[in-house]
Amino acid sequence: MQKTQKQKIVDFLINNGVIIVMFILVIYTGLTTNNFLTKNNFMNLLANMSYRLVIALGISGAVITGGCDLSGGRMVGFGACIAGTLLQKVEYGGRFFKEGFMASITPLNPFVVLILVMIICGCFGAVTGWFIAFLHVPPFISTLAMMEIIYGLGLIYTGATPLGGYIEGYTNFAKPGLLGINWLVWMALAMAGITWFIYNMTRHGKYMYAIGGNKQAAEVAGVPVKLTMILIYAKASAFFAMAGFMLGAKAGGASINTGLSYEMEGIAACALGGVSVTGGRGKVSSAIIGVAVLELLKVALQFLGVDANSQYIAIGIVIFVAISLDIRKYVQKK
Amino acid sequence: MAEYKLELRGVSKSFPGVKALDKVNLAVRPGSVLALMGENGAGKSTLMKCLFGIYHMDEGEIYLDGKKVVIDNPDEAARHGIAMVHQELQPIPARSIGENMYLGRFPLKEYGPIKMIDHKTMYEETEKWLKELGLEYNPRALLSTLSIGQMQLVEIAKAVSHEAKVIIFDEPTSSLSDNEVDFLFKIMNQLRDRGVAMIYISHKMDEIKRIADDIQVMRDGTYVGTWPAAELSTEDIISKMVGRELTQIYPEHDHEIGEVILEAEHLSSIHEKSFRDCSFNIRKGEILGFGGLVGAQRTELMEGLFGIRHLSEGTIKIHGKEVKITKSKDAMDAKLGMITEDRRGNGIFGCLSIKDNVGISIYNKHLKSGFVLDHPTINKIVDDSITQLSIKTPSMNQHIANLSGGNQQKVIVSRWLANDPDILIMDEPTRGIDIGAKHEIYEIMENLAKQGKAIIMISSEMPELLGMADRVYVMCNGKITGEIDQREEMTQENVMRYATQF
């Protein structure tokens, strides 16, 4: 009995290693530095997590089906740029639409713009998904191809000029709202709720897990594999567009390089939180935990006086260790 | 010089719960061909794997030229001059013929400390060996430019290039055309003249008669005997391969057979080597067996019926009405279900719960307001099927990977029953599960038949096929070669006769 008890504790430590280490780091940082455990810092942290969470949620669907989405970062930038051009003040000097029809109708309602960019990017995501589903192009390659295409389109569209001068209705998205919490955080929570609903309460979610678990079996069991794959990548891109919208509101501006390489953070967050990169496993809470761990780590290291360059090394090490521990759970069972 | 080139004496091998080999002997003279025969699962492959050190034999000895040798892995076998031409090729199609022949033993040139592959020697050697067998292939050509049969010949050239003294051919002709078979036999005759000892594993009677000098028969992991090929007729061989009684683990046949529910006519695969022109029908409440040897394309035919494989022609009628089935969803809508042969490969979702494994086939049927899953109803269905099929599990949220093979199979059965099919295809329904669970699966099949469901069962286990089926179709080489509908004619001999009508 004694031994099994001990074994249980070891298992618990291994299974929750990442979270435990995070807690220790947060407590240590809180005790040894000033201003870390403050409301202000916490709110800031949440705001930084918000759009990263939306990206991670988008990518999680791809990862659960055993794929990935490299077009994420560029899609964020593309979404941010489209949103930006449609939401500039009339009196702003560097306005993107200076004359003509578009100048007469912009700025649009920010909510309309949000829906619009999600639809536009969603369509591009559907194209990526179509190549994956029907032509069997591996996700790694097809999303890479879409990444290039989206970057090119973004460059042509914006002429590579940065955007700014947004209307207040847009930048207010990044202001404290209900209960004093940033609206961006509420948006991220809403997306987490919607994603949870999709993953657990709809056919699409169940099909997604089935495809990730065993694609051949899913085909035999009558799962519409192709349609599901297209939806997953369309949904991911729509989420990226929303993250771009949020990032634009927070920064008060956007350029084609907005969100660059955020997809890597998203994939890392998913993996850290326990979304199995071999497919079939992963929850919304995994994405939340993963994003929280990465952001807490960054902020804590910053407060501890670790210089920005070394932080990357620390993040890399954490990913190595965390995934090695996580994989152990599954490898041993065989 | 010893009489036998290679001798195996008293080889036994047990796997958990099964005695795969029980004191099996084998002896082959130099310059002769020994045909090794037996039903599926008789232990031929296991014996060869023991010879090559892939499995460690529990007891038994290997003698080469009368001297005792120990072989622990295939490398050592190769060093002793024993080579095998596999049934399933394991070549690298994207590399050249020469590279495939010399993989793992590339000729090297040395420049001081630097070792480089000597391509020139490799290709010259390859060409020499190919020529020796009369093969006119360019050694630099990619292997993928050859047909499967030609690849097999290259594989043989490789075995010869090892200067092998013993060559084992494991069903080498399963993918060869008639011309290629003739060519293979020509090569084998050459090898015989050179004193090479050969073991030839095949089910094809006419080939055995043409090439074999001696015939050894195995049955259920035991050695039956060895006879000069000239002394045995086809009938003799079959009766020696079969010769055993059925054991009573099958439930009484107590179901009523009704009208024809499905008619399949002239089903042919888009692949030439797969099933061709297969017509069959099944009745309500009938257990229909599909017998044949491994590779007879039974699985492929059923997958074609279920829409997972493409048909080049053929019609499927259900209740007299023609239906189009191009994907599994169509088949499910037509009230078909399919339990696949490869449970791990395309049956279970290993990392998902029992609930999800069952529910996957009905998630689109139980929805609230059109898109929200009706979890209470689904839970009830899953719970009921766990009780009904007595699936042993603490809860429906258990991962299916934690269950035994038999329970996993029952979960898969539940998946299809939840969808309420009229026709259930069961491909090797008891493969890899223990005898108790087998019995339970048989009971389930009998119950389903009683409820008026039609069951198509593919089985390579002869007793199971004959014990369960009301009627049997036998396939061989992609064609349906026989139908047995009288129970008294359902004998192993009859099935084997149809199953070997190449």
Interface residues (C-beta under 8 A of the other chain):
Chain A: N200 M201 T202 R203 K206 Y207 Y209 A210 G212 G213 N214 Q216 A217 A218 E219 V220 A221 G222 V223 P224 S276 G280 R281 K333
Chain B: F306 I308 K327 S328 K329 A331 M332 M338 T340 G345 N346 G347 I348 F349 G350 C351 L352 D356 G359 I360 S361 Y363 N364 L367 F371 V372 L373 H375 A401 R415
